Amino acid sequence: MKKYPIILAGMWLCVLLVQCKKEELTVPEGNASLLIDKINLLRQRGCNCGTEYMPPVPDLSLNIQLQNAAINHAKDMAEQNYFDHLSPDGGTPEERALSAGYTGDFRAENLARGYSEVDLVITAWKNSVSHCKVMMDVKNKAAGAGMAQNYWVITFGGSL
């Protein structure tokens, strides 16, 4: 009879460890989760991307699969010390989104490196015409953000 509480406790420990591991993948490190909120504020106001005015567009929704793709890419760049949309093994942003289970229309990926705060990342992207237009693209409906060390990634998707 004394074996059952030990076995039951062991089973609960395994369940908790598996749950923690699963949750770890869907929660961005640091302030990365604020990226989507800050981009949505920009999208609500509209902004200039270079000399072109981009009108307000609907908010992005958080997509867990895109978020996992972004987190994994940020971690990979930090661990392997590279900064690129193409990973050393040849993986593309679209392939990463598909591998993470995203079934929608992959749209784009923004990267940043060397910034310690979300606002600095947003400002850098806003000051780059191509990155700014990606953030303001009305065809982008969903996103996921990830951060590891000083590597920042946001992956955008369209309709499912």
N, C-alpha and C positions, 0 to 999 in steps of 0.2 A: 504494500500500500504506500510506502514511502517513496517509491520510484515515480509515481504519477505526478506529484507536485514538481519534481525535478524535470521530468520530461515536458510537462506543461510549460514550465518556466523557460526551458530551452526553446520550445516551439515559439513562444511569444517573443523571445529575444531575436530569433531568426526573422520573424514577421516584421519586427520593428527595424531591424537592420536593412531588410529589403525595402521597406517603405522609405527610410531615410535616404537610401541610395537613389531611389526613384525620384524623390522630391529634390534631391541635389541637382538633378539634370534640368529641372524645369524652373529653377530660381536663379536668375543671373547674379553674378558676384557684384559686390560693391553697389554702385549707383546705376548700374546698367538698366535696371527696370524703369528708371526715370526717363530714359531716352525717348520712349514712345510717348510718355506724357508731355515732354517738352516739344517733341515734334508735332504733337496734336495741337498744342498752343499756337505754334507757328502756322499750322494748317488752318486753324480757326481765324487767324488775323489776316493771312495772306502776307506776302513779302516780295521783295525784289530779289531776283536771282540774276546778279549782274545788273544789266540795264533793263531786263524784262520783268514786268510786274506779273506775279503769280497770284491770282485771286484765291480767296478762301475755298477750301475743299473739305469734304467730310473727314472726320476723325478716322484714324487707323484703329483696327481692333487687334488685340493681342492674340497671337496664334502660337500655341505651345510647340507645335512641330517646327515652325520657323524659329522660335526661340531656342529650341534645342540645337538646331543647325547653327545658329549664331554663337551660342555658348561653346559648342564643340570647336568651331573654327577659331574663336578667340583663344581658347585653351591650346589648340594645336599650334597656332602662331607663336604663342608665348613659350611653349615647351620646345619647339623646334627653331625658335629665333628667326622667323621670317615675317615679311609683311607683304601679302599679295592676295588677290582674289583666287589665284590658282595655287593649290597646295603643292608641296614638293612631290607628292605621289600623283599629281595631275588632276586631282579632284576640283571640279568647278562649283560655283555657288549653287547652281541649279541641281547638280548631283547631290550636294550636301542636303539641300531641302528635301529632295526625293528620298534620300537615305533616312532622314528623320521622320518620314511618313507624311510629308506634305503632299496633298493630292490636287491642290489648286494650281493656278497659273503663276509660276515663278516670275518675278518682275525685276528685282535688282538687289544689290548688296552695297552698303556703304561701310568703309573701314576707316579707322583712325588709330593712331599710335602716339604715345607720349603725353597724353593729357590726363590730369588727375581729377577733373571734375566734368560732370555732364554738360554744364553750360559752355565750357571751353570746346568740347566736342561739337556741340550744336553750332556754335559760332564758326568753327573751322569749316564745317560742312556748308553752312549758310554762305560763307565767303568763297566757296568753290561753286561756280555756276552749275557744273554737272551734278554735284552732290546735292545742291540746293533743289534743283529741278526734280531729282529723285524723291526728295522728301515731300515736295509739293505736288507730285504727280497724282491726279485724280484717279488714275487706273490702279494705284496702289491702295488696296483695301485693308490689308492685314500686315502685321510685322511681328518680328521677334528680335529681342536684343540680347547681347551677351558681352561680357567683359572679363578679361583675365589679365592680371598684372596691369600693364598700361595699353593693352590692345582692346579696341572697341569694335563691335560688329553689330550692324542691324541688317536684317534680311527682310525684304518686302515681297509680298505676294498679292495677286489680284483675286478675282472671284474664284470660288470653289466650283 
